[in-house]
Amino acid sequence: MIQIVDNKFIGTGRTALIELLELTITDNWIARFERVSFDHNYCMHLTTQDATGNAATVMLTGSAAIVTGNHIKSTPRGAGYFSVNFNNMPGPLIGNVYHREAVNHVAFPVPENAFNMIA
């Protein structure tokens, strides 16, 4: 398990500001965090290049995640970075304020913007 709680991340770059990786050892064994908790963080991602694909300010990898109470922003606003890339992990995404929606998030039973603010 990893807990990333109450931090301030400010940085530049064309890749994610925060990224959890996984390593495939064999076809049946993957080294990664089992549970991921990303809570009450402030992220400011400064970039000049337009993002393509599923580029995101926060890239999370694991078996299940909780993402709550974060402020996530990338500039310039039109750069195209998603706020969080879940890499198809299930888990709640609640009470965040961010510049763009999450991507690769397993469907939550309600619309994303019912519990999060895109500003």
N, C-alpha and C positions, 0 to 999 in steps of 0.2 A: 504494500500500500504506500502511496505517496500523498502527502498533504502539502499543497502550495497555498498558503493562507497569509493574508494581510501584508502583501508586498507591493512595492512600486517598481514597475518595469518600464523604463524609458530607453528607446534605442532606435537605431537606423538599420536599414538593410532590406535586401530583396527577399529574404527568407523569413520564416516565422520569428517573432520576438521571443516566444516561449515554445519549446518543442520537446515532447517526450517521445523517445524512439523505442523501437523494438528490434530484436535481433533474432532471425530465424536460425536455430541451431540444426534442427533436422525437420523433416516433414511433420513430425508430431510434437516438436518441442520449440516453443517460442519464448525467448527471454523478454519480459516486459512487466510493468506494474500490473498487478491484478485489479486493484481498486484505485481510482483517481479522484481526489477532492481538490477542486480549484475554486477557492472562495475568498471573497472580499479583497480582491486585488485591483490595482489601478495599472492599466497598460496604455502607453502612448507609443505607437509604432510610426516612425517617420520614414517615409519612402518616397522616391521620385519615380520609380518605374511602375507601370501598370502591371497588375497581377494577372496571371492566366490560370485556368483550371480551378483547383480547389485551394489556392493559396490563402492562408489565414494568418492573423496576428498570433493566435494561440492554437497550436497543433497538439492534440492529446491522443494518446494511444494507451489502451489497456482493455480490461474485460468489462468494466462498468465505471461510470463517472457521475459525479455530482458537480455542477457548475452553478454557483449562486452568488449574488451580491457583488458582482464585478462591474467595473467601468472599463470598457475596452474601446479604443479609438485608433484609427490609422489615418494619416494625412499624407498627401492631399486626399480629400474625401472621395474623389473619383478614381483613386488608384485601384479599386476593385478587390481589396483584401476582405475576405469574410472575417467575422469576429472570431469564431471558434470553429475548428474542424475537428469533429468528434471521431473521425475514422470509423464510422458505423458502430460506435459503442452505445449501448442503452444507458439511460439515466436522466434524472431531472435537470432541466435548464430553467432556472427560476430566479426572478428578481434582479436581472442584469440590465445595465444601460450600455448599449453599444451602437456602433456606427452602421453595421450591416449584420444581417442574420447569420445564424450558424449554418454549417454545411455538413453533410454526411452524418446527420443526427437521426437516430432511430425515431420514428414518429411517436410523438407524445400525444396523449388522447385529446388535446385541445390545441387550438392555434398557438404558435410560438409567441405572437404578439399579445396574447391574453395575459401572459405572466412576465414579459420582458418588454423593455422600451427601446425602440430603435430611434435614436435622436441624432 
